[in-house]
Amino acid sequence: MNKRATVYFDPDLHRALRIKAAETDQSVSALVNAAVRKALAEDAIDLAAFEDRVNESTVPYEAVLRNLRGRGKL
């Protein structure tokens, strides 16, 4: 069962959404749902990557800069 929410869009964004919906034969709701689902999935991937790397050692920023300069990359 779908839930209803009120969302306020910038007028230009709302116009672009309506145009995209018409071009793709989808509803504005379907486009927004897909965009939110994609954004949340990307966040979940990022959080999982952080969790996977929590035990890695850290390298000071200055050491990274020295390394890059020493190899002529910066």
PyMOL Python script that loads the backbone (N, CA, C, O; Angstrom):
from pymol import cmd

cmd.read_pdbstr("""\
ATOM      1  N   MET A   1       0.840  -1.180   0.000  1.00  0.00           N
ATOM      2  CA  MET A   1       0.000   0.000   0.000  1.00  0.00           C
ATOM      3  C   MET A   1       0.888   1.247   0.000  1.00  0.00           C
ATOM      4  O   MET A   1       1.795   1.373   0.823  1.00  0.00           O
ATOM      5  N   ASN A   2       0.622   2.145  -0.912  1.00  0.00           N
ATOM      6  CA  ASN A   2       1.404   3.369  -1.017  1.00  0.00           C
ATOM      7  C   ASN A   2       1.017   4.358   0.062  1.00  0.00           C
ATOM      8  O   ASN A   2      -0.134   4.404   0.494  1.00  0.00           O
ATOM      9  N   LYS A   3       1.987   5.150   0.494  1.00  0.00           N
ATOM     10  CA  LYS A   3       1.772   6.220   1.461  1.00  0.00           C
ATOM     11  C   LYS A   3       1.831   7.548   0.732  1.00  0.00           C
ATOM     12  O   LYS A   3       2.558   7.709  -0.249  1.00  0.00           O
ATOM     13  N   ARG A   4       1.075   8.466   1.213  1.00  0.00           N
ATOM     14  CA  ARG A   4       1.017   9.778   0.606  1.00  0.00           C
ATOM     15  C   ARG A   4       1.869  10.754   1.407  1.00  0.00           C
ATOM     16  O   ARG A   4       1.882  10.711   2.637  1.00  0.00           O
ATOM     17  N   ALA A   5       2.585  11.641   0.702  1.00  0.00           N
ATOM     18  CA  ALA A   5       3.402  12.672   1.342  1.00  0.00           C
ATOM     19  C   ALA A   5       3.299  13.950   0.518  1.00  0.00           C
ATOM     20  O   ALA A   5       3.112  13.909  -0.698  1.00  0.00           O
ATOM     21  N   THR A   6       3.421  15.051   1.183  1.00  0.00           N
ATOM     22  CA  THR A   6       3.441  16.333   0.494  1.00  0.00           C
ATOM     23  C   THR A   6       4.887  16.771   0.350  1.00  0.00           C
ATOM     24  O   THR A   6       5.620  16.868   1.334  1.00  0.00           O
ATOM     25  N   VAL A   7       5.288  17.034  -0.884  1.00  0.00           N
ATOM     26  CA  VAL A   7       6.653  17.461  -1.175  1.00  0.00           C
ATOM     27  C   VAL A   7       6.562  18.751  -1.977  1.00  0.00           C
ATOM     28  O   VAL A   7       5.778  18.854  -2.920  1.00  0.00           O
ATOM     29  N   TYR A   8       7.366  19.727  -1.597  1.00  0.00           N
ATOM     30  CA  TYR A   8       7.385  21.003  -2.301  1.00  0.00           C
ATOM     31  C   TYR A   8       8.629  21.078  -3.169  1.00  0.00           C
ATOM     32  O   TYR A   8       9.751  20.964  -2.675  1.00  0.00           O
ATOM     33  N   PHE A   9       8.422  21.274  -4.481  1.00  0.00           N
ATOM     34  CA  PHE A   9       9.519  21.354  -5.431  1.00  0.00           C
ATOM     35  C   PHE A   9       9.730  22.786  -5.878  1.00  0.00           C
ATOM     36  O   PHE A   9       8.798  23.588  -5.931  1.00  0.00           O
ATOM     37  N   ASP A  10      10.966  23.083  -6.196  1.00  0.00           N
ATOM     38  CA  ASP A  10      11.290  24.325  -6.885  1.00  0.00           C
ATOM     39  C   ASP A  10      10.484  24.307  -8.194  1.00  0.00           C
ATOM     40  O   ASP A  10      10.379  23.257  -8.827  1.00  0.00           O
ATOM     41  N   PRO A  11       9.920  25.439  -8.608  1.00  0.00           N
ATOM     42  CA  PRO A  11       9.092  25.444  -9.829  1.00  0.00           C
ATOM     43  C   PRO A  11       9.788  24.884 -11.068  1.00  0.00           C
ATOM     44  O   PRO A  11       9.168  24.160 -11.848  1.00  0.00           O
ATOM     45  N   ASP A  12      11.056  25.207 -11.256  1.00  0.00           N
ATOM     46  CA  ASP A  12      11.779  24.696 -12.430  1.00  0.00           C
ATOM     47  C   ASP A  12      11.962  23.180 -12.350  1.00  0.00           C
ATOM     48  O   ASP A  12      11.855  22.485 -13.360  1.00  0.00           O
ATOM     49  N   LEU A  13      12.234  22.676 -11.159  1.00  0.00           N
ATOM     50  CA  LEU A  13      12.377  21.237 -10.974  1.00  0.00           C
ATOM     51  C   LEU A  13      11.048  20.530 -11.207  1.00  0.00           C
ATOM     52  O   LEU A  13      11.010  19.463 -11.821  1.00  0.00           O
ATOM     53  N   HIS A  14       9.971  21.112 -10.726  1.00  0.00           N
ATOM     54  CA  HIS A  14       8.646  20.514 -10.923  1.00  0.00           C
ATOM     55  C   HIS A  14       8.297  20.462 -12.416  1.00  0.00           C
ATOM     56  O   HIS A  14       7.755  19.470 -12.903  1.00  0.00           O
ATOM     57  N   ARG A  15       8.607  21.511 -13.109  1.00  0.00           N
ATOM     58  CA  ARG A  15       8.353  21.545 -14.562  1.00  0.00           C
ATOM     59  C   ARG A  15       9.170  20.462 -15.265  1.00  0.00           C
ATOM     60  O   ARG A  15       8.654  19.749 -16.126  1.00  0.00           O
ATOM     61  N   ALA A  16      10.454  20.340 -14.892  1.00  0.00           N
ATOM     62  CA  ALA A  16      11.312  19.317 -15.497  1.00  0.00           C
ATOM     63  C   ALA A  16      10.785  17.915 -15.193  1.00  0.00           C
ATOM     64  O   ALA A  16      10.817  17.036 -16.053  1.00  0.00           O
ATOM     65  N   LEU A  17      10.304  17.711 -13.972  1.00  0.00           N
ATOM     66  CA  LEU A  17       9.720  16.412 -13.606  1.00  0.00           C
ATOM     67  C   LEU A  17       8.490  16.107 -14.445  1.00  0.00           C
ATOM     68  O   LEU A  17       8.333  14.989 -14.937  1.00  0.00           O
ATOM     69  N   ARG A  18       7.624  17.089 -14.610  1.00  0.00           N
ATOM     70  CA  ARG A  18       6.402  16.872 -15.412  1.00  0.00           C
ATOM     71  C   ARG A  18       6.753  16.551 -16.862  1.00  0.00           C
ATOM     72  O   ARG A  18       6.129  15.689 -17.479  1.00  0.00           O
ATOM     73  N   ILE A  19       7.753  17.245 -17.403  1.00  0.00           N
ATOM     74  CA  ILE A  19       8.181  16.994 -18.783  1.00  0.00           C
ATOM     75  C   ILE A  19       8.767  15.586 -18.902  1.00  0.00           C
ATOM     76  O   ILE A  19       8.431  14.846 -19.827  1.00  0.00           O
ATOM     77  N   LYS A  20       9.646  15.220 -17.963  1.00  0.00           N
ATOM     78  CA  LYS A  20      10.251  13.880 -17.977  1.00  0.00           C
ATOM     79  C   LYS A  20       9.175  12.810 -17.839  1.00  0.00           C
ATOM     80  O   LYS A  20       9.239  11.777 -18.505  1.00  0.00           O
ATOM     81  N   ALA A  21       8.199  13.048 -16.987  1.00  0.00           N
ATOM     82  CA  ALA A  21       7.109  12.089 -16.804  1.00  0.00           C
ATOM     83  C   ALA A  21       6.347  11.901 -18.114  1.00  0.00           C
ATOM     84  O   ALA A  21       6.021  10.775 -18.489  1.00  0.00           O
ATOM     85  N   ALA A  22       6.068  12.984 -18.795  1.00  0.00           N
ATOM     86  CA  ALA A  22       5.343  12.892 -20.062  1.00  0.00           C
ATOM     87  C   ALA A  22       6.174  12.186 -21.133  1.00  0.00           C
ATOM     88  O   ALA A  22       5.657  11.373 -21.899  1.00  0.00           O
ATOM     89  N   GLU A  23       7.467  12.509 -21.177  1.00  0.00           N
ATOM     90  CA  GLU A  23       8.350  11.901 -22.181  1.00  0.00           C
ATOM     91  C   GLU A  23       8.518  10.403 -21.969  1.00  0.00           C
ATOM     92  O   GLU A  23       8.665   9.652 -22.934  1.00  0.00           O
ATOM     93  N   THR A  24       8.499   9.970 -20.734  1.00  0.00           N
ATOM     94  CA  THR A  24       8.758   8.558 -20.419  1.00  0.00           C
ATOM     95  C   THR A  24       7.482   7.782 -20.103  1.00  0.00           C
ATOM     96  O   THR A  24       7.539   6.598 -19.773  1.00  0.00           O
ATOM     97  N   ASP A  25       6.341   8.444 -20.203  1.00  0.00           N
ATOM     98  CA  ASP A  25       5.050   7.831 -19.909  1.00  0.00           C
ATOM     99  C   ASP A  25       5.021   7.241 -18.492  1.00  0.00           C
ATOM    100  O   ASP A  25       4.528   6.135 -18.270  1.00  0.00           O
ATOM    101  N   GLN A  26       5.561   8.009 -17.550  1.00  0.00           N
ATOM    102  CA  GLN A  26       5.542   7.636 -16.141  1.00  0.00           C
ATOM    103  C   GLN A  26       4.900   8.769 -15.352  1.00  0.00           C
ATOM    104  O   GLN A  26       4.775   9.890 -15.845  1.00  0.00           O
ATOM    105  N   SER A  27       4.501   8.471 -14.140  1.00  0.00           N
ATOM    106  CA  SER A  27       3.980   9.524 -13.279  1.00  0.00           C
ATOM    107  C   SER A  27       5.141  10.234 -12.585  1.00  0.00           C
ATOM    108  O   SER A  27       6.246   9.702 -12.480  1.00  0.00           O
ATOM    109  N   VAL A  28       4.859  11.447 -12.116  1.00  0.00           N
ATOM    110  CA  VAL A  28       5.844  12.170 -11.328  1.00  0.00           C
ATOM    111  C   VAL A  28       6.178  11.346 -10.086  1.00  0.00           C
ATOM    112  O   VAL A  28       7.340  11.269  -9.689  1.00  0.00           O
ATOM    113  N   SER A  29       5.181  10.738  -9.478  1.00  0.00           N
ATOM    114  CA  SER A  29       5.412   9.908  -8.292  1.00  0.00           C
ATOM    115  C   SER A  29       6.377   8.760  -8.589  1.00  0.00           C
ATOM    116  O   SER A  29       7.257   8.468  -7.779  1.00  0.00           O
ATOM    117  N   ALA A  30       6.221   8.116  -9.733  1.00  0.00           N
ATOM    118  CA  ALA A  30       7.113   7.011 -10.098  1.00  0.00           C
ATOM    119  C   ALA A  30       8.544   7.504 -10.259  1.00  0.00           C
ATOM    120  O   ALA A  30       9.479   6.832  -9.824  1.00  0.00           O
ATOM    121  N   LEU A  31       8.728   8.665 -10.878  1.00  0.00           N
ATOM    122  CA  LEU A  31      10.068   9.227 -11.049  1.00  0.00           C
ATOM    123  C   LEU A  31      10.698   9.579  -9.706  1.00  0.00           C
ATOM    124  O   LEU A  31      11.873   9.296  -9.471  1.00  0.00           O
ATOM    125  N   VAL A  32       9.916  10.196  -8.828  1.00  0.00           N
ATOM    126  CA  VAL A  32      10.428  10.579  -7.512  1.00  0.00           C
ATOM    127  C   VAL A  32      10.764   9.335  -6.697  1.00  0.00           C
ATOM    128  O   VAL A  32      11.813   9.285  -6.054  1.00  0.00           O
ATOM    129  N   ASN A  33       9.892   8.332  -6.714  1.00  0.00           N
ATOM    130  CA  ASN A  33      10.161   7.082  -5.993  1.00  0.00           C
ATOM    131  C   ASN A  33      11.456   6.443  -6.473  1.00  0.00           C
ATOM    132  O   ASN A  33      12.260   5.986  -5.660  1.00  0.00           O
ATOM    133  N   ALA A  34      11.666   6.407  -7.779  1.00  0.00           N
ATOM    134  CA  ALA A  34      12.879   5.802  -8.338  1.00  0.00           C
ATOM    135  C   ALA A  34      14.120   6.585  -7.916  1.00  0.00           C
ATOM    136  O   ALA A  34      15.145   5.994  -7.576  1.00  0.00           O
ATOM    137  N   ALA A  35      14.028   7.910  -7.938  1.00  0.00           N
ATOM    138  CA  ALA A  35      15.174   8.744  -7.560  1.00  0.00           C
ATOM    139  C   ALA A  35      15.512   8.579  -6.085  1.00  0.00           C
ATOM    140  O   ALA A  35      16.686   8.480  -5.727  1.00  0.00           O
ATOM    141  N   VAL A  36      14.505   8.548  -5.232  1.00  0.00           N
ATOM    142  CA  VAL A  36      14.741   8.378  -3.793  1.00  0.00           C
ATOM    143  C   VAL A  36      15.299   6.990  -3.517  1.00  0.00           C
ATOM    144  O   VAL A  36      16.222   6.838  -2.717  1.00  0.00           O
ATOM    145  N   ARG A  37      14.747   5.980  -4.170  1.00  0.00           N
ATOM    146  CA  ARG A  37      15.233   4.607  -3.986  1.00  0.00           C
ATOM    147  C   ARG A  37      16.707   4.510  -4.383  1.00  0.00           C
ATOM    148  O   ARG A  37      17.498   3.873  -3.687  1.00  0.00           O
ATOM    149  N   LYS A  38      17.075   5.142  -5.500  1.00  0.00           N
ATOM    150  CA  LYS A  38      18.464   5.115  -5.968  1.00  0.00           C
ATOM    151  C   LYS A  38      19.379   5.833  -4.974  1.00  0.00           C
ATOM    152  O   LYS A  38      20.460   5.334  -4.661  1.00  0.00           O
ATOM    153  N   ALA A  39      18.960   6.987  -4.482  1.00  0.00           N
ATOM    154  CA  ALA A  39      19.773   7.747  -3.531  1.00  0.00           C
ATOM    155  C   ALA A  39      19.987   6.954  -2.243  1.00  0.00           C
ATOM    156  O   ALA A  39      21.094   6.929  -1.705  1.00  0.00           O
ATOM    157  N   LEU A  40      18.936   6.312  -1.752  1.00  0.00           N
ATOM    158  CA  LEU A  40      19.060   5.518  -0.532  1.00  0.00           C
ATOM    159  C   LEU A  40      19.954   4.303  -0.734  1.00  0.00           C
ATOM    160  O   LEU A  40      20.699   3.922   0.169  1.00  0.00           O
ATOM    161  N   ALA A  41      19.885   3.693  -1.911  1.00  0.00           N
ATOM    162  CA  ALA A  41      20.742   2.541  -2.213  1.00  0.00           C
ATOM    163  C   ALA A  41      22.210   2.969  -2.256  1.00  0.00           C
ATOM    164  O   ALA A  41      23.083   2.256  -1.760  1.00  0.00           O
ATOM    165  N   GLU A  42      22.480   4.134  -2.848  1.00  0.00           N
ATOM    166  CA  GLU A  42      23.854   4.641  -2.898  1.00  0.00           C
ATOM    167  C   GLU A  42      24.369   4.916  -1.487  1.00  0.00           C
ATOM    168  O   GLU A  42      25.525   4.623  -1.181  1.00  0.00           O
ATOM    169  N   ASP A  43      23.522   5.474  -0.629  1.00  0.00           N
ATOM    170  CA  ASP A  43      23.914   5.712   0.762  1.00  0.00           C
ATOM    171  C   ASP A  43      24.231   4.391   1.458  1.00  0.00           C
ATOM    172  O   ASP A  43      25.204   4.304   2.206  1.00  0.00           O
ATOM    173  N   ALA A  44      23.426   3.376   1.220  1.00  0.00           N
ATOM    174  CA  ALA A  44      23.646   2.069   1.854  1.00  0.00           C
ATOM    175  C   ALA A  44      24.975   1.475   1.402  1.00  0.00           C
ATOM    176  O   ALA A  44      25.691   0.874   2.204  1.00  0.00           O
ATOM    177  N   ILE A  45      25.308   1.637   0.131  1.00  0.00           N
ATOM    178  CA  ILE A  45      26.582   1.139  -0.397  1.00  0.00           C
ATOM    179  C   ILE A  45      27.740   1.869   0.266  1.00  0.00           C
ATOM    180  O   ILE A  45      28.728   1.249   0.660  1.00  0.00           O
ATOM    181  N   ASP A  46      27.615   3.196   0.388  1.00  0.00           N
ATOM    182  CA  ASP A  46      28.668   3.987   1.037  1.00  0.00           C
ATOM    183  C   ASP A  46      28.850   3.568   2.488  1.00  0.00           C
ATOM    184  O   ASP A  46      29.979   3.395   2.947  1.00  0.00           O
ATOM    185  N   LEU A  47      27.747   3.405   3.212  1.00  0.00           N
ATOM    186  CA  LEU A  47      27.824   3.011   4.621  1.00  0.00           C
ATOM    187  C   LEU A  47      28.449   1.625   4.774  1.00  0.00           C
ATOM    188  O   LEU A  47      29.222   1.389   5.703  1.00  0.00           O
ATOM    189  N   ALA A  48      28.119   0.721   3.877  1.00  0.00           N
ATOM    190  CA  ALA A  48      28.709  -0.614   3.921  1.00  0.00           C
ATOM    191  C   ALA A  48      30.213  -0.557   3.668  1.00  0.00           C
ATOM    192  O   ALA A  48      30.976  -1.292   4.295  1.00  0.00           O
ATOM    193  N   ALA A  49      30.639   0.304   2.760  1.00  0.00           N
ATOM    194  CA  ALA A  49      32.069   0.444   2.474  1.00  0.00           C
ATOM    195  C   ALA A  49      32.804   0.985   3.691  1.00  0.00           C
ATOM    196  O   ALA A  49      33.896   0.522   4.017  1.00  0.00           O
ATOM    197  N   PHE A  50      32.207   1.967   4.364  1.00  0.00           N
ATOM    198  CA  PHE A  50      32.830   2.493   5.584  1.00  0.00           C
ATOM    199  C   PHE A  50      32.943   1.397   6.640  1.00  0.00           C
ATOM    200  O   PHE A  50      33.971   1.269   7.306  1.00  0.00           O
ATOM    201  N   GLU A  51      31.897   0.622   6.783  1.00  0.00           N
ATOM    202  CA  GLU A  51      31.882  -0.451   7.771  1.00  0.00           C
ATOM    203  C   GLU A  51      32.951  -1.508   7.447  1.00  0.00           C
ATOM    204  O   GLU A  51      33.620  -2.021   8.344  1.00  0.00           O
ATOM    205  N   ASP A  52      33.098  -1.821   6.161  1.00  0.00           N
ATOM    206  CA  ASP A  52      34.098  -2.810   5.745  1.00  0.00           C
ATOM    207  C   ASP A  52      35.522  -2.338   6.021  1.00  0.00           C
ATOM    208  O   ASP A  52      36.418  -3.151   6.247  1.00  0.00           O
ATOM    209  N   ARG A  53      35.727  -1.024   6.001  1.00  0.00           N
ATOM    210  CA  ARG A  53      37.082  -0.481   6.116  1.00  0.00           C
ATOM    211  C   ARG A  53      37.400   0.070   7.504  1.00  0.00           C
ATOM    212  O   ARG A  53      38.441   0.698   7.692  1.00  0.00           O
ATOM    213  N   VAL A  54      36.527  -0.154   8.468  1.00  0.00           N
ATOM    214  CA  VAL A  54      36.681   0.448   9.790  1.00  0.00           C
ATOM    215  C   VAL A  54      37.986   0.051  10.469  1.00  0.00           C
ATOM    216  O   VAL A  54      38.512   0.831  11.263  1.00  0.00           O
ATOM    217  N   ASN A  55      38.520  -1.112  10.192  1.00  0.00           N
ATOM    218  CA  ASN A  55      39.743  -1.581  10.850  1.00  0.00           C
ATOM    219  C   ASN A  55      41.019  -1.272  10.072  1.00  0.00           C
ATOM    220  O   ASN A  55      42.110  -1.652  10.496  1.00  0.00           O
ATOM    221  N   GLU A  56      40.891  -0.589   8.940  1.00  0.00           N
ATOM    222  CA  GLU A  56      42.083  -0.224   8.176  1.00  0.00           C
ATOM    223  C   GLU A  56      42.855   0.864   8.915  1.00  0.00           C
ATOM    224  O   GLU A  56      42.281   1.700   9.612  1.00  0.00           O
ATOM    225  N   SER A  57      44.165   0.825   8.742  1.00  0.00           N
ATOM    226  CA  SER A  57      44.978   1.872   9.356  1.00  0.00           C
ATOM    227  C   SER A  57      44.769   3.185   8.609  1.00  0.00           C
ATOM    228  O   SER A  57      44.382   3.201   7.440  1.00  0.00           O
ATOM    229  N   THR A  58      45.030   4.268   9.304  1.00  0.00           N
ATOM    230  CA  THR A  58      44.863   5.587   8.695  1.00  0.00           C
ATOM    231  C   THR A  58      46.220   6.124   8.272  1.00  0.00           C
ATOM    232  O   THR A  58      47.256   5.727   8.806  1.00  0.00           O
ATOM    233  N   VAL A  59      46.197   7.028   7.312  1.00  0.00           N
ATOM    234  CA  VAL A  59      47.408   7.676   6.830  1.00  0.00           C
ATOM    235  C   VAL A  59      47.173   9.176   6.942  1.00  0.00           C
ATOM    236  O   VAL A  59      46.177   9.685   6.428  1.00  0.00           O
ATOM    237  N   PRO A  60      48.067   9.884   7.602  1.00  0.00           N
ATOM    238  CA  PRO A  60      47.883  11.339   7.721  1.00  0.00           C
ATOM    239  C   PRO A  60      47.869  12.003   6.344  1.00  0.00           C
ATOM    240  O   PRO A  60      48.568  11.580   5.424  1.00  0.00           O
ATOM    241  N   TYR A  61      47.073  13.028   6.230  1.00  0.00           N
ATOM    242  CA  TYR A  61      46.934  13.780   4.983  1.00  0.00           C
ATOM    243  C   TYR A  61      48.290  14.264   4.479  1.00  0.00           C
ATOM    244  O   TYR A  61      48.586  14.175   3.288  1.00  0.00           O
ATOM    245  N   GLU A  62      49.105  14.775   5.389  1.00  0.00           N
ATOM    246  CA  GLU A  62      50.424  15.288   5.017  1.00  0.00           C
ATOM    247  C   GLU A  62      51.289  14.191   4.399  1.00  0.00           C
ATOM    248  O   GLU A  62      52.047  14.455   3.466  1.00  0.00           O
ATOM    249  N   ALA A  63      51.181  12.969   4.909  1.00  0.00           N
ATOM    250  CA  ALA A  63      51.956  11.849   4.360  1.00  0.00           C
ATOM    251  C   ALA A  63      51.502  11.525   2.939  1.00  0.00           C
ATOM    252  O   ALA A  63      52.322  11.202   2.080  1.00  0.00           O
ATOM    253  N   VAL A  64      50.217  11.609   2.700  1.00  0.00           N
ATOM    254  CA  VAL A  64      49.699  11.368   1.348  1.00  0.00           C
ATOM    255  C   VAL A  64      50.239  12.428   0.400  1.00  0.00           C
ATOM    256  O   VAL A  64      50.675  12.117  -0.708  1.00  0.00           O
ATOM    257  N   LEU A  65      50.208  13.687   0.841  1.00  0.00           N
ATOM    258  CA  LEU A  65      50.739  14.765  -0.004  1.00  0.00           C
ATOM    259  C   LEU A  65      52.218  14.557  -0.300  1.00  0.00           C
ATOM    260  O   LEU A  65      52.643  14.701  -1.446  1.00  0.00           O
ATOM    261  N   ARG A  66      53.012  14.217   0.722  1.00  0.00           N
ATOM    262  CA  ARG A  66      54.447  13.973   0.511  1.00  0.00           C
ATOM    263  C   ARG A  66      54.655  12.849  -0.501  1.00  0.00           C
ATOM    264  O   ARG A  66      55.503  12.953  -1.387  1.00  0.00           O
ATOM    265  N   ASN A  67      53.885  11.787  -0.365  1.00  0.00           N
ATOM    266  CA  ASN A  67      53.999  10.649  -1.270  1.00  0.00           C
ATOM    267  C   ASN A  67      53.684  11.059  -2.696  1.00  0.00           C
ATOM    268  O   ASN A  67      54.414  10.706  -3.622  1.00  0.00           O
ATOM    269  N   LEU A  68      52.607  11.797  -2.878  1.00  0.00           N
ATOM    270  CA  LEU A  68      52.208  12.220  -4.229  1.00  0.00           C
ATOM    271  C   LEU A  68      53.245  13.166  -4.830  1.00  0.00           C
ATOM    272  O   LEU A  68      53.591  13.050  -6.006  1.00  0.00           O
ATOM    273  N   ARG A  69      53.740  14.104  -4.015  1.00  0.00           N
ATOM    274  CA  ARG A  69      54.766  15.027  -4.515  1.00  0.00           C
ATOM    275  C   ARG A  69      56.057  14.276  -4.865  1.00  0.00           C
ATOM    276  O   ARG A  69      56.708  14.571  -5.867  1.00  0.00           O
ATOM    277  N   GLY A  70      56.408  13.316  -4.034  1.00  0.00           N
ATOM    278  CA  GLY A  70      57.625  12.539  -4.266  1.00  0.00           C
ATOM    279  C   GLY A  70      57.552  11.731  -5.550  1.00  0.00           C
ATOM    280  O   GLY A  70      58.575  11.489  -6.190  1.00  0.00           O
ATOM    281  N   ARG A  71      56.371  11.320  -5.927  1.00  0.00           N
ATOM    282  CA  ARG A  71      56.202  10.540  -7.154  1.00  0.00           C
ATOM    283  C   ARG A  71      55.860  11.425  -8.353  1.00  0.00           C
ATOM    284  O   ARG A  71      55.597  10.921  -9.445  1.00  0.00           O
ATOM    285  N   GLY A  72      55.864  12.755  -8.144  1.00  0.00           N
ATOM    286  CA  GLY A  72      55.594  13.685  -9.236  1.00  0.00           C
ATOM    287  C   GLY A  72      54.141  13.710  -9.686  1.00  0.00           C
ATOM    288  O   GLY A  72      53.843  14.117 -10.808  1.00  0.00           O
ATOM    289  N   LYS A  73      53.255  13.285  -8.830  1.00  0.00           N
ATOM    290  CA  LYS A  73      51.822  13.254  -9.169  1.00  0.00           C
ATOM    291  C   LYS A  73      51.106  14.531  -8.755  1.00  0.00           C
ATOM    292  O   LYS A  73      49.943  14.744  -9.095  1.00  0.00           O
ATOM    293  N   LEU A  74      51.821  15.381  -8.012  1.00  0.00           N
ATOM    294  CA  LEU A  74      51.182  16.601  -7.529  1.00  0.00           C
ATOM    295  C   LEU A  74      52.112  17.756  -7.705  1.00  0.00           C
ATOM    296  O   LEU A  74      51.765  18.886  -7.360  1.00  0.00           O
TER     297      LEU A  74
END
""", "prot")
cmd.dss("prot")
cmd.show_as("cartoon", "prot")
cmd.util.cbc("prot")
cmd.orient("prot")
